[in-house]
Amino acid sequence: MGDIFRLKKKHPCGGDQWQVVRLGADIGIRCLKCQHYVLLGRGVLERRVKEIISPGQ
């Protein structure tokens, strides 16, 4: 919860940094540039993460 990371592809708004805001079977992430919220499956998110910028709490 609270991790900030970079995905392999940029969001259409141009932002590439995302923050984890919900954990569970699906993981909720929010774009730090436009605040768009997306739910992704855990396996899908693990494949798309390029690097972890700041670990959460």
C-alpha positions in Angstrom: 0.0 0.0 0.0 1.4 3.4 -1.0 4.2 2.0 -3.3 5.1 4.3 -6.2 6.3 2.6 -9.3 6.8 3.0 -13.1 5.1 0.8 -15.6 6.6 -0.3 -18.9 4.2 1.8 -21.0 3.2 5.4 -20.3 -0.4 6.4 -19.6 -2.1 8.4 -22.4 -1.8 11.5 -20.3 2.0 11.2 -20.4 2.4 10.1 -16.8 4.5 7.0 -16.0 4.3 7.0 -12.2 1.6 5.1 -10.4 0.7 4.6 -6.7 -1.0 1.6 -5.1 -4.2 2.7 -3.4 -6.0 -0.7 -2.9 -4.8 -4.3 -2.2 -6.7 -7.5 -2.6 -7.4 -10.0 -5.4 -7.2 -7.0 -7.7 -4.8 -4.1 -7.1 -6.0 -0.5 -7.4 -3.5 2.0 -8.8 -3.7 5.7 -9.4 -1.8 7.8 -12.0 0.1 10.5 -10.2 -0.2 12.9 -13.1 -4.0 12.8 -13.9 -5.3 10.9 -10.9 -6.9 8.2 -13.2 -7.8 5.0 -11.2 -7.4 1.5 -12.6 -8.0 -2.0 -11.1 -5.5 -4.6 -12.3 -5.1 -8.3 -11.4 -2.1 -9.1 -9.3 -0.4 -11.1 -12.1 -1.0 -8.5 -14.8 0.4 -5.7 -12.6 3.6 -7.8 -11.7 4.3 -8.3 -15.5 3.8 -4.5 -16.3 6.0 -3.0 -13.5 9.3 -1.7 -14.8 10.7 -0.4 -11.5 9.7 0.5 -7.9 10.5 4.2 -7.2 9.4 4.4 -3.6 8.3 1.6 -1.4 5.2 2.2 0.7 4.8 1.8 4.5 
